[in-house]
Amino acid sequence: MHPDPAAAGRQALADRARRISRIRRRIAAAAVGAFALVWGLIAATGSMGSQTAATTTVSTDQATATQSAQSSETSQSSQDEQLPPVTTGQS
Protein backbone atom coordinates (compact mmCIF):
# COMPACT_ATOMS: atom_id res chain seq x y z
CA MET A 1 0.00 0.00 0.00
CA HIS A 2 1.07 3.56 -0.74
CA PRO A 3 1.61 5.94 2.26
CA ASP A 4 -0.66 8.94 2.62
CA PRO A 5 0.84 11.82 0.56
CA ALA A 6 -0.90 14.45 2.70
CA ALA A 7 0.73 13.07 5.86
CA ALA A 8 4.12 13.06 4.15
CA GLY A 9 3.60 16.70 3.12
CA ARG A 10 2.62 17.71 6.64
CA GLN A 11 5.68 15.90 8.00
CA ALA A 12 7.95 17.71 5.53
CA LEU A 13 6.47 21.09 6.48
CA ALA A 14 6.86 20.32 10.18
CA ASP A 15 10.51 19.35 9.66
CA ARG A 16 11.13 22.57 7.73
CA ALA A 17 9.47 24.64 10.47
CA ARG A 18 11.70 22.99 13.12
CA ARG A 19 14.85 23.71 11.08
CA ILE A 20 13.87 27.35 10.60
CA SER A 21 13.08 27.68 14.30
CA ARG A 22 16.48 26.23 15.24
CA ILE A 23 18.26 28.63 12.85
CA ARG A 24 16.40 31.64 14.27
CA ARG A 25 17.28 30.63 17.84
CA ARG A 26 20.95 30.27 16.90
CA ILE A 27 20.99 33.69 15.25
CA ALA A 28 19.34 35.28 18.29
CA ALA A 29 21.81 33.55 20.63
CA ALA A 30 24.76 34.72 18.52
CA ALA A 31 23.47 38.31 18.51
CA VAL A 32 22.98 38.33 22.29
CA GLY A 33 26.41 36.76 22.79
CA ALA A 34 28.12 39.31 20.57
CA PHE A 35 26.34 42.16 22.33
CA ALA A 36 27.40 40.84 25.75
CA LEU A 37 30.99 40.40 24.57
CA VAL A 38 31.24 43.94 23.20
CA TRP A 39 29.52 45.42 26.24
CA GLY A 40 31.97 43.59 28.52
CA LEU A 41 34.90 44.83 26.46
CA ILE A 42 33.72 48.42 26.71
CA ALA A 43 33.11 48.05 30.45
CA ALA A 44 36.56 46.52 30.97
CA THR A 45 38.49 49.14 29.00
CA GLY A 46 36.30 52.07 29.91
CA SER A 47 36.49 53.59 26.45
CA MET A 48 33.33 55.59 25.88
CA GLY A 49 34.74 58.47 23.80
CA SER A 50 34.96 61.24 26.39
CA GLN A 51 38.22 59.91 27.77
CA THR A 52 40.13 61.06 24.69
CA ALA A 53 39.12 64.69 25.14
CA ALA A 54 40.21 64.66 28.79
CA THR A 55 43.55 63.09 27.87
CA THR A 56 44.16 65.67 25.15
CA THR A 57 43.35 68.51 27.55
CA VAL A 58 45.70 67.13 30.20
CA SER A 59 48.49 66.63 27.65
CA THR A 60 48.03 70.18 26.32
CA ASP A 61 48.09 71.60 29.85
CA GLN A 62 51.25 69.68 30.67
CA ALA A 63 52.96 70.84 27.47
CA THR A 64 51.99 74.45 28.19
CA ALA A 65 53.31 74.22 31.75
CA THR A 66 56.54 72.62 30.50
CA GLN A 67 57.02 75.35 27.89
CA SER A 68 56.41 78.07 30.48
CA ALA A 69 58.89 76.50 32.86
CA GLN A 70 61.53 76.16 30.15
CA SER A 71 61.18 79.74 28.97
CA SER A 72 61.41 81.12 32.51
CA GLU A 73 64.47 79.07 33.56
CA THR A 74 67.23 80.76 31.59
CA SER A 75 67.64 82.70 28.42
CA GLN A 76 70.20 80.14 27.14
CA SER A 77 67.57 77.65 25.93
CA SER A 78 66.70 78.09 22.29
CA GLN A 79 63.37 77.67 20.51
CA ASP A 80 64.51 74.26 19.20
CA GLU A 81 64.71 72.79 22.72
CA GLN A 82 61.12 73.59 23.63
CA LEU A 83 58.46 70.97 23.20
CA PRO A 84 56.28 71.30 20.14
CA PRO A 85 52.56 71.76 20.67
CA VAL A 86 50.65 68.56 21.32
CA THR A 87 48.54 67.44 18.40
CA THR A 88 46.33 64.39 18.11
CA GLY A 89 44.96 62.57 15.11
CA GLN A 90 41.43 62.86 16.47
CA SER A 91 39.04 65.69 15.94
C-alpha positions as semicolon CSV with decimal commas, in nm:
position;residue;x (nm);y (nm);z (nm)
1;M;0,000;0,000;0,000
2;H;0,107;0,356;-0,074
3;P;0,161;0,594;0,226
4;D;-0,066;0,894;0,262
5;P;0,084;1,182;0,056
6;A;-0,090;1,445;0,270
7;A;0,073;1,307;0,586
8;A;0,412;1,306;0,415
9;G;0,360;1,670;0,312
10;R;0,262;1,771;0,664
11;Q;0,568;1,590;0,800
12;A;0,795;1,771;0,553
13;L;0,647;2,109;0,648
14;A;0,686;2,032;1,018
15;D;1,051;1,935;0,966
16;R;1,113;2,257;0,773
17;A;0,947;2,464;1,047
18;R;1,170;2,299;1,312
19;R;1,485;2,371;1,108
20;I;1,387;2,735;1,060
21;S;1,308;2,768;1,430
22;R;1,648;2,623;1,524
23;I;1,826;2,863;1,285
24;R;1,640;3,164;1,427
25;R;1,728;3,063;1,784
26;R;2,095;3,027;1,690
27;I;2,099;3,369;1,525
28;A;1,934;3,528;1,829
29;A;2,181;3,355;2,063
30;A;2,476;3,472;1,852
31;A;2,347;3,831;1,851
32;V;2,298;3,833;2,229
33;G;2,641;3,676;2,279
34;A;2,812;3,931;2,057
35;F;2,634;4,216;2,233
36;A;2,740;4,084;2,575
37;L;3,099;4,040;2,457
38;V;3,124;4,394;2,320
39;W;2,952;4,542;2,624
40;G;3,197;4,359;2,852
41;L;3,490;4,483;2,646
42;I;3,372;4,842;2,671
43;A;3,311;4,805;3,045
44;A;3,656;4,652;3,097
45;T;3,849;4,914;2,900
46;G;3,630;5,207;2,991
47;S;3,649;5,359;2,645
48;M;3,333;5,559;2,588
49;G;3,474;5,847;2,380
50;S;3,496;6,124;2,639
51;Q;3,822;5,991;2,777
52;T;4,013;6,106;2,469
53;A;3,912;6,469;2,514
54;A;4,021;6,466;2,879
55;T;4,355;6,309;2,787
56;T;4,416;6,567;2,515
57;T;4,335;6,851;2,755
58;V;4,570;6,713;3,020
59;S;4,849;6,663;2,765
60;T;4,803;7,018;2,632
61;D;4,809;7,160;2,985
62;Q;5,125;6,968;3,067
63;A;5,296;7,084;2,747
64;T;5,199;7,445;2,819
65;A;5,331;7,422;3,175
66;T;5,654;7,262;3,050
67;Q;5,702;7,535;2,789
68;S;5,641;7,807;3,048
69;A;5,889;7,650;3,286
70;Q;6,153;7,616;3,015
71;S;6,118;7,974;2,897
72;S;6,141;8,112;3,251
73;E;6,447;7,907;3,356
74;T;6,723;8,076;3,159
75;S;6,764;8,270;2,842
76;Q;7,020;8,014;2,714
77;S;6,757;7,765;2,593
78;S;6,670;7,809;2,229
79;Q;6,337;7,767;2,051
80;D;6,451;7,426;1,920
81;E;6,471;7,279;2,272
82;Q;6,112;7,359;2,363
83;L;5,846;7,097;2,320
84;P;5,628;7,130;2,014
85;P;5,256;7,176;2,067
86;V;5,065;6,856;2,132
87;T;4,854;6,744;1,840
88;T;4,633;6,439;1,811
89;G;4,496;6,257;1,511
90;Q;4,143;6,286;1,647
91;S;3,904;6,569;1,594
